[in-house]
Each structure stands twice: as C-alpha cells, then as structure tokens.
Amino acid sequence: MTQLPLIIQRLSESFLLNWNLFALTLLFSVPLGLIVALGSMSRCKLVQGPVRTFVWSIRGTPLMLQLIVIFYGPGLMNLPFSWPGGDTGRFTAATVAFVINYACYFSEIFRGGIQSIPKGQYEAGQVLGMTKPQIFVKVTLMQVIKRIIPPSGNEVITLVKDTSLARIISNKEIIMMAGEYTNQGLIWPLFATGIYFLVFVGVLTLLFGQIERKLEYFKA
C-alpha cells in the first residue's frame, strides 16, 4: 500500500499523454475532416475520386496498422524524412496517424449531415433572395450541426479509448504504464485505468447530452 500514491501519480502522468493525444487529434481532425468532406463532395472528378479513395483506404484499414506504417515507414522505405528521436518523435507520429484517421471518419459524418438537408430549403432561400453563404449560415448550418452531434459524439468517445493504441509504437500511455505493474504482480493498476477512461467518457457523455438538448429546438 505504500506504493499507492506513487502508482496513482505515475498513472495520472501517463494518462496525460492520452489526454494530449485526444486533444490534438480533435483540434486538427475536425477542420481537416470538413476539408476532406468538401473534397469528397466536389463536382470535379479529379478531386472527388482521389479523396474518396483515400477516405476508403483509411477507414478500411486498422488504426494500429496506420500507426506502425507512419512511424516505421519512412525509415524502412529510405525516405528523406525521419521522425524526431525519443518520446517526441513517437508522440508526433501517433498524433499524425490519429489526425489522418479521424479526419476521414469525421469527413463522412460531415458529408452525411450536409447532404441530408433537403434541396428545397436551398431553393427556398434563393427565392427569398439570399446568397449561398446566407443560406448556409441562416438555414442549414444549425440543422447540420444538430444532425451530426450524435455520431460525432460517438466518434469522440471512441477516440478517447483509441488513444491507448499509441502504445503500439512505445508511447507510454496509461495502459502501458499499468502493464509494467502487472508484470510485477499487481493487477489493480490495470483495473484503475478503467476508472480514468470511465470518468473521461462520462464527462464527454454529459457534455454532448447538454449540447443535444440545447439544439433540440432545431427540428430536422
């Protein structure tokens, strides 16, 4: 029991890596996902085709495989690029892999939300003399946000748990840290990691529930 404060401290410090990876992925993947969504909806086949193929390939392969390829690929393929050494390089590679992966998933959510708005609403806005930006902001934007909140919430919660996959390229996140104590004969640190994830997911669930209630008056 004398080890308890030290173990909790080390688990908390390791969970900070999970949190940082989660925050950076969300920060960059959401706007990138919107750009990818617009590319996949482009009327130009030279843009739409490659973008949709890329999204299909990312969504069709495991995130774990993408982590390995992105981290080890440059060296194995003798590319004129290498990740920084040590923890910085491993964390940077993991962030890049997560951002690319989740941007593709978010792009499909955004595309579905935008395309779900009836065309009649765009046409009604044009009849009223509104410009395309005005139609988007005043007519469709909040409806799109309302429709994408539930699937986006699911994706964000999945991201919380997926951050544990960063250990595949030796990022010492919380489960990897707990595993070190399991090798020493202590099982409770492994179960303790579940509490960290449950609390984090619980807070996010309440947050998204609050957002959905605030948007309830935007009837789709």
N, C-alpha and C positions, 0 to 999 in steps of 0.2 A: 504493500500500500504506500510505502514511502516513495515509490516511483510515480504514483498517480499524478501529482502536479506536473512533473516533468513530461510525462507521456501526453497529458492533455495539452500542454504548451506546444509540444512538437507536432501533434496532430493539428492543432489550430494553425500553426505556421505553415504546415503543408497544405491545409485547406485554402490558405491564401492564394496558392498557385491555382487551385481550381477556380477560385473567385476571379482572379485576374484573367485567366483564360476565358471564362464565361463573359466577363465584362467587355474585353477587347473583341471577342467574336461577335457579340451583339452589336457593338459600336460600329464595326466595319461591315458586317454581313448584311445588315438591314438596308443601308443605302446601296450597297453593291447588288443586293438582290433585286431592288427596284430597277436598277440599270439593266440587269440581265433580263428582267421581266419585259421591259420595253423592247429590248433586242429580240426576244422570242416572239413578240407581237408585231415586229416590224413588217411592213409590206414588201420590203426588199428581201428577196430570197437569198441573196448573198450574205445578208446579215442574219436572217431568221434561221436558215439551215444550220450554219456552224454553231450558233448559240444554242439551239435546241439539241443538237448532237452532243455538245459539251455538257449541258444540263443532264441529259440522259445518261452519259457515261459516269458522271459524278454520283448521281442518285442510284445508279445501278451497281456500284462497287462499294465495298465496306470502307468506312472511315478509317479503320485500323490499317488497311492496305494503303490508303492515301497518305497516312502519316508516315509509314515506312518508306514509300516511294519518294515523298517530298523531302524527307530528311536524308536518306541514304542515296537517293537517285543522282544528285549532282556529282558525288564522288565516284560512284560506280560507273557512271557514263562519261567520266572525264570531262565534265562541263567546266567552262572557265568561270565557275562560281562555287563558293562554298559558304556554308553557314558559319557564323562566329563560333569560336570554341567554347566548351564548357556549358554551363546551365543556360547562358544567354542564347546560344545557338539552338539548343534543344527546345527551349520555350518559344523562340521566334518561329522555328519550323512548325511546331504544333499550332501556333496561332494562325499561320498562313493556311495550313491544312484545314483547320476548323472554319476559318472565314470563307474559304472557297466552297467547302461542303455545305455550310448552312446558307450561304448566299444562293446556292442553286435551289435548296428547299424553299427558302423564303420567296424566291422568284416565282415559283409555281403557285404559292399561296396568293401573292400579289396579282399574278396574271389571272387566276381564277376569280378573284374579287373584282377586278376591273371589268372583265368580260361578262360578269354576272349581271351588271347593270343593264336594264332594257334599253335598246337603242332609241325607243320612243322618248325617253327622257332627254337624250341629247337633242333629238329633233324638236322637242317642245321648247327647249332652251333657245335653239336657233330661231324658231318662230317668234320668240319674245325679243329677239334682237341681241341676245347675249353672245359674247365672244367665247371661243373654246376654253380659254383659261377660266372665265367666269362660270361657265357650265361645270367645269371640273371642280372648282372650289366650292361653289354655292349649291350645286345639285348632286354631284356624285361622290365627292370626297368622303363625307361623313358616312354615307351608305357603304362605301368600300371599306372604311375603317371598321365599321360595325360588323361587316361580314367576315373580315379577316382576323378579328381579335381571337375568337375561339381556336382556330387552327394555329394561329401564331403563338397563342399561349401554350398549346401542346408542344410546339416545336421548341419553345424557350425552356420548358420543363425538361424535355428530352436533352437539351443542351447541357443543363446542369449535371445530369447523370453521365453524359458522354465525356465530360471533362476528365473522368477517370481513365479514359483510353490514352491520355497523354503519357501514361507510364510506359507504353509500348516502346517509346524512344527515350526511356530513362528520365522522364520528368518526375521528380519526387513529389507527386501529389498525395493526397491523404490516404488512399487505399494502399499505395506502395509503401508509405511510411508505416501504416498499421501492419502490413505484411512482415516488416522487419521484426516487430514484436511477436507476431505469430510464430516466427521461426525460433524465437526464444522461449516458446511455450506459453505465451499469453494470448488468449483468444478474445478477451473483452475489448481490446483496442479496435479489432476488426468490426465488432458489432457497434462500437461507439461511432465509427464513421457513418453508419446508417442514420444516427441522430443528426449529424451535421447536414446530411442531404435532406432528411425529412423536414427539418426546420426551414432550410432554404426553400425547398419546394412548397412548403406550407405558406410561407410569406408570399411567394410569387402567385400561388393559387388565390389567396385573398386579394392580392393586388389586381389580378386580371378579372376576378369576380366583381370588384368595385368598378373597374373600367366598363365592363359589360353593362352594369346597372346604370351607369351614367349615360351610356349610349342607347338605352332602351327606348327612348322616345324617337329615335331614328328608325322608323319602321321600314324594313326592307320589302 
